[in-house]
């Protein structure tokens, strides 16, 4: 069982949200999630919620407040800075990946084109947060 159950997805692309949520529901059916369509929306939802997500999956390119801008605001907020962020992007540019990790993204995932590749990528990320009740 993964030790994460509350997730936030911040992505402006409806198709990407649908694929991501389908994969998460397949991998982690007990998960609850919050959807935000950009960084500003995410901050508003985080600030109004009494319970923080265990993980934030954050798109890089969005209107109003993009992923890098969100990470800069998050970095200066002690409560939000403790929530791990996984950056999602169609880019695999090394400079962009380096900037995102320097701003506090725990992982950077280039959005896969195929469903199975999405499953593999998300399973690998979730394994980082694996909790074995038998140990």
Backbone as CSV, one residue per row, in Angstrom:
resi,resn,N_x,N_y,N_z,CA_x,CA_y,CA_z,C_x,C_y,C_z
1,UNK,0.854,-1.186,0.000,0.000,0.000,0.000,0.889,1.235,0.000
2,UNK,0.589,2.154,-0.847,1.352,3.398,-0.900,0.961,4.283,0.271
3,UNK,1.909,5.017,0.784,1.682,5.886,1.932,1.247,7.285,1.479
4,UNK,0.553,7.336,0.380,-0.013,8.590,-0.107,-1.442,8.310,-0.544
5,UNK,-2.347,9.158,-0.115,-3.745,8.950,-0.469,-4.409,10.238,-0.931
6,UNK,-3.860,11.362,-0.541,-4.418,12.653,-0.944,-3.470,13.290,-1.957
7,UNK,-3.978,13.487,-3.162,-3.158,14.016,-4.236,-3.778,15.298,-4.775
8,UNK,-2.930,16.153,-5.293,-3.397,17.328,-6.019,-2.764,17.285,-7.396
9,UNK,-3.584,17.503,-8.416,-3.099,17.616,-9.779,-3.354,19.043,-10.237
10,UNK,-2.293,19.701,-10.677,-2.386,21.074,-11.180,-2.001,21.027,-12.656
11,UNK,-3.012,21.131,-13.526,-2.772,21.025,-14.962,-3.931,21.680,-15.698
12,UNK,-3.611,22.503,-16.666,-4.657,23.209,-17.412,-5.211,22.394,-18.576
13,UNK,-4.562,21.314,-18.947,-4.977,20.522,-20.103,-5.959,19.426,-19.686
14,UNK,-7.191,19.526,-20.169,-8.235,18.582,-19.766,-7.903,17.142,-20.148
15,UNK,-7.354,16.934,-21.344,-6.997,15.582,-21.767,-5.920,14.980,-20.864
16,UNK,-4.909,15.777,-20.531,-3.858,15.290,-19.636,-4.425,14.962,-18.257
17,UNK,-5.357,15.775,-17.778,-5.981,15.500,-16.475,-6.741,14.176,-16.513
18,UNK,-7.489,13.948,-17.575,-8.270,12.706,-17.687,-7.364,11.479,-17.692
19,UNK,-6.290,11.522,-18.470,-5.363,10.390,-18.529,-4.715,10.171,-17.163
20,UNK,-4.210,11.239,-16.571,-3.555,11.141,-15.265,-4.504,10.526,-14.236
21,UNK,-5.730,11.034,-14.164,-6.676,10.536,-13.163,-7.065,9.088,-13.426
22,UNK,-7.177,8.708,-14.678,-7.474,7.311,-15.008,-6.354,6.393,-14.522
23,UNK,-5.115,6.812,-14.750,-3.968,6.014,-14.303,-3.927,5.947,-12.779
24,UNK,-4.101,7.082,-12.119,-4.072,7.098,-10.646,-5.178,6.217,-10.073
25,UNK,-6.374,6.279,-10.640,-7.477,5.449,-10.140,-7.173,3.975,-10.329
26,UNK,-6.438,3.633,-11.363,-6.045,2.249,-11.600,-4.967,1.801,-10.608
27,UNK,-3.993,2.663,-10.363,-2.881,2.324,-9.473,-3.273,2.443,-7.997
28,UNK,-4.005,3.477,-7.690,-4.280,3.853,-6.299,-5.766,4.181,-6.148
29,UNK,-6.640,3.157,-6.214,-8.080,3.418,-6.232,-8.612,4.111,-4.974
30,UNK,-7.901,4.006,-3.887,-8.368,4.623,-2.635,-7.983,6.102,-2.526
31,UNK,-7.260,6.603,-3.497,-6.785,7.991,-3.452,-7.932,8.987,-3.611
32,UNK,-7.783,10.090,-2.923,-8.646,11.244,-3.156,-7.777,12.302,-3.811
33,UNK,-8.381,13.155,-4.589,-7.571,14.135,-5.292,-8.332,15.434,-5.471
34,UNK,-7.538,16.468,-5.582,-8.033,17.804,-5.865,-7.438,18.208,-7.201
35,UNK,-8.251,18.853,-8.010,-7.807,19.323,-9.320,-7.717,20.840,-9.290
36,UNK,-6.644,21.374,-9.833,-6.502,22.815,-10.023,-6.052,23.030,-11.467
37,UNK,-6.467,24.150,-12.054,-6.188,24.365,-13.479,-4.984,25.268,-13.732
38,UNK,-4.406,25.820,-12.657,-3.172,26.607,-12.768,-2.642,26.848,-11.356
39,UNK,-1.496,27.492,-11.261,-0.875,27.713,-9.962,-1.714,28.563,-9.027
40,UNK,-2.358,29.594,-9.549,-3.209,30.444,-8.706,-4.365,29.647,-8.125
41,UNK,-4.997,28.832,-8.959,-6.104,27.988,-8.515,-5.617,27.008,-7.440
42,UNK,-4.443,26.440,-7.649,-3.875,25.502,-6.671,-3.637,26.185,-5.324
43,UNK,-3.039,27.373,-5.351,-2.790,28.096,-4.098,-4.087,28.410,-3.374
44,UNK,-5.098,28.837,-4.114,-6.395,29.142,-3.497,-6.975,27.894,-2.843
45,UNK,-6.894,26.768,-3.520,-7.444,25.520,-2.961,-6.617,25.039,-1.772
46,UNK,-5.311,25.147,-1.859,-4.458,24.743,-0.735,-4.694,25.630,0.487
47,UNK,-4.852,26.925,0.260,-5.044,27.848,1.373,-6.427,27.733,2.012
48,UNK,-7.388,27.200,1.274,-8.736,27.080,1.827,-9.031,25.690,2.379
49,UNK,-8.111,24.759,2.214,-8.335,23.385,2.668,-7.704,23.154,4.037
50,UNK,-8.433,22.483,4.927,-7.857,22.173,6.239,-6.857,21.008,6.200
51,UNK,-6.849,20.258,5.088,-5.986,19.082,4.967,-5.119,19.223,3.713
52,UNK,-3.822,19.048,3.882,-2.897,19.152,2.755,-2.822,17.831,1.990
53,UNK,-2.532,17.903,0.692,-2.292,16.667,-0.060,-0.943,16.070,0.344
54,UNK,-0.817,14.768,0.119,0.470,14.109,0.357,1.458,14.429,-0.763
55,UNK,0.942,14.634,-1.975,1.769,14.916,-3.150,1.048,15.902,-4.055
56,UNK,1.822,16.756,-4.695,1.289,17.647,-5.713,1.954,17.295,-7.033
57,UNK,1.148,17.023,-8.047,1.624,16.805,-9.404,1.350,18.106,-10.148
58,UNK,2.400,18.740,-10.630,2.333,20.108,-11.131,2.799,20.207,-12.577
59,UNK,1.920,20.695,-13.444,2.289,20.937,-14.837,3.224,22.141,-14.896
60,UNK,4.074,22.169,-15.881,5.019,23.269,-16.032,4.390,24.482,-16.714
61,UNK,3.759,24.265,-17.844,3.241,25.370,-18.659,1.742,25.521,-18.482
62,UNK,1.348,26.600,-17.807,-0.060,26.909,-17.560,-0.243,28.419,-17.596
63,UNK,-1.464,28.870,-17.871,-1.722,30.315,-17.840,-1.814,30.840,-16.409
64,UNK,-1.741,32.144,-16.260,-1.861,32.884,-14.997,-0.674,32.659,-14.063
65,UNK,-0.455,31.432,-13.637,0.708,31.097,-12.813,1.192,29.727,-13.254
66,UNK,2.384,29.687,-13.847,2.910,28.406,-14.322,3.561,27.623,-13.182
67,UNK,4.079,26.445,-13.518,4.659,25.579,-12.507,5.859,26.176,-11.787
68,UNK,6.742,26.842,-12.519,7.911,27.466,-11.884,7.485,28.574,-10.927
69,UNK,6.526,29.380,-11.348,6.036,30.457,-10.478,5.398,29.877,-9.211
70,UNK,4.641,28.795,-9.372,4.045,28.129,-8.207,5.134,27.655,-7.254
71,UNK,6.179,27.046,-7.812,7.274,26.546,-6.964,7.952,27.691,-6.202
72,UNK,8.076,28.863,-6.826,8.684,30.014,-6.138,7.822,30.480,-4.967
73,UNK,6.520,30.526,-5.159,5.611,30.913,-4.064,5.637,29.849,-2.976
74,UNK,5.602,28.585,-3.382,5.606,27.460,-2.434,6.874,27.468,-1.581
75,UNK,7.991,27.785,-2.204,9.285,27.771,-1.514,9.292,28.711,-0.305
76,UNK,8.554,29.805,-0.416,8.523,30.801,0.665,7.417,30.563,1.690
77,UNK,6.703,29.459,1.566,5.611,29.133,2.479,5.973,27.854,3.227
78,UNK,6.221,27.973,4.520,6.709,26.836,5.316,5.784,25.621,5.232
79,UNK,4.485,25.832,5.313,3.526,24.716,5.263,3.539,24.053,3.885
80,UNK,3.448,24.849,2.842,3.392,24.289,1.488,4.731,23.698,1.053
81,UNK,5.805,24.238,1.554,7.128,23.765,1.182,7.382,22.331,1.650
82,UNK,6.595,21.865,2.599,6.783,20.496,3.088,6.059,19.455,2.232
83,UNK,5.235,19.898,1.288,4.502,18.964,0.425,5.361,18.656,-0.805
84,UNK,5.670,17.397,-1.034,6.476,17.050,-2.208,5.750,17.399,-3.508
85,UNK,6.514,17.922,-4.471,5.969,18.297,-5.772,6.675,17.514,-6.864
86,UNK,5.858,16.936,-7.750,6.364,16.249,-8.923,5.981,17.100,-10.125
87,UNK,6.976,17.598,-10.842,6.740,18.454,-12.005,6.452,17.579,-13.212
88,UNK,5.419,17.944,-13.960,5.031,17.249,-15.183,5.176,18.209,-16.359
89,UNK,5.708,17.717,-17.460,5.855,18.584,-18.629,6.036,17.758,-19.889
90,UNK,5.695,18.337,-21.015,6.006,17.700,-22.293,7.475,17.918,-22.636
91,UNK,8.120,18.840,-21.954,9.527,19.163,-22.203,10.445,18.139,-21.544
92,UNK,11.573,17.904,-22.182,12.626,17.117,-21.544,13.947,17.878,-21.613
93,UNK,13.821,19.204,-21.726,14.966,20.099,-21.790,15.715,20.069,-20.453
94,UNK,17.011,19.779,-20.491,17.799,19.633,-19.266,17.854,20.915,-18.436
95,UNK,17.894,22.066,-19.093,17.906,23.332,-18.369,16.601,23.514,-17.592
96,UNK,15.479,23.179,-18.222,14.175,23.288,-17.573,14.078,22.329,-16.394
97,UNK,14.554,21.122,-16.583,14.529,20.117,-15.509,15.369,20.601,-14.334
98,UNK,16.552,21.127,-14.621,17.433,21.634,-13.563,16.777,22.790,-12.814
99,UNK,16.162,23.724,-13.538,15.489,24.857,-12.893,14.365,24.383,-11.983
100,UNK,13.574,23.428,-12.467,12.450,22.930,-11.667,12.935,22.253,-10.385
101,UNK,13.984,21.456,-10.483,14.481,20.789,-9.278,15.151,21.781,-8.336
102,UNK,15.816,22.785,-8.884,16.407,23.820,-8.025,15.340,24.635,-7.298
103,UNK,14.166,24.756,-7.913,13.062,25.473,-7.281,12.284,24.601,-6.290
104,UNK,12.627,23.314,-6.228,12.023,22.469,-5.209,11.214,21.291,-5.694
105,UNK,11.127,21.069,-7.002,10.429,19.878,-7.480,11.248,18.649,-7.096
106,UNK,10.585,17.670,-6.524,11.259,16.448,-6.099,11.645,15.594,-7.307
107,UNK,10.733,15.506,-8.270,10.953,14.766,-9.505,10.468,15.613,-10.671
108,UNK,10.979,15.312,-11.844,10.529,15.940,-13.080,10.175,14.801,-14.020
109,UNK,8.927,14.761,-14.467,8.471,13.695,-15.351,8.059,14.289,-16.685
110,UNK,8.673,13.805,-17.750,8.239,14.180,-19.085,6.983,13.366,-19.370
111,UNK,5.898,14.057,-19.685,4.606,13.396,-19.884,4.720,12.357,-21.000
112,UNK,4.420,11.109,-20.666,4.482,10.055,-21.687,3.340,10.183,-22.699
113,UNK,3.537,9.558,-23.856,2.501,9.564,-24.893,1.539,8.393,-24.785
114,UNK,1.936,7.360,-24.064,1.124,6.147,-23.983,0.683,5.885,-22.539
115,UNK,-0.495,5.297,-22.410,-1.093,5.010,-21.108,-0.166,4.139,-20.249
116,UNK,0.376,3.087,-20.844,1.250,2.166,-20.094,2.486,2.899,-19.579
117,UNK,3.013,3.807,-20.377,4.182,4.586,-19.939,3.803,5.506,-18.783
118,UNK,2.576,6.063,-18.808,2.085,6.863,-17.672,2.028,5.999,-16.409
119,UNK,1.480,4.789,-16.556,1.400,3.878,-15.403,2.784,3.604,-14.832
120,UNK,3.727,3.289,-15.695,5.091,2.997,-15.238,5.696,4.199,-14.516
121,UNK,5.546,5.386,-15.104,6.122,6.596,-14.505,5.506,6.870,-13.134
122,UNK,4.188,6.789,-13.045,3.532,7.095,-11.768,3.792,6.016,-10.718
123,UNK,3.835,4.761,-11.132,4.184,3.696,-10.171,5.586,3.925,-9.607
124,UNK,6.534,4.280,-10.474,7.902,4.530,-10.013,7.951,5.675,-9.011
125,UNK,7.204,6.727,-9.275,7.160,7.850,-8.338,6.529,7.418,-7.022
126,UNK,5.404,6.732,-7.110,4.711,6.321,-5.888,5.536,5.331,-5.071
127,UNK,6.392,4.553,-5.723,7.258,3.618,-4.983,8.191,4.368,-4.035
128,UNK,8.501,5.609,-4.337,9.322,6.429,-3.450,8.636,6.636,-2.109
129,UNK,7.309,6.571,-2.141,6.529,6.815,-0.931,5.903,5.526,-0.402
130,UNK,6.507,4.388,-0.778,5.993,3.076,-0.388,6.140,2.849,1.105
131,UNK,5.101,2.324,1.684,5.126,2.016,3.113,4.747,0.565,3.279
132,UNK,5.645,-0.232,3.803,5.408,-1.655,4.013,4.956,-1.869,5.445
133,UNK,3.704,-2.279,5.626,3.145,-2.498,6.966,3.776,-3.685,7.675
134,UNK,4.482,-4.540,6.938,5.070,-5.713,7.551,6.463,-5.468,8.112
135,UNK,7.025,-4.288,7.932,8.377,-4.076,8.429,8.386,-3.317,9.726
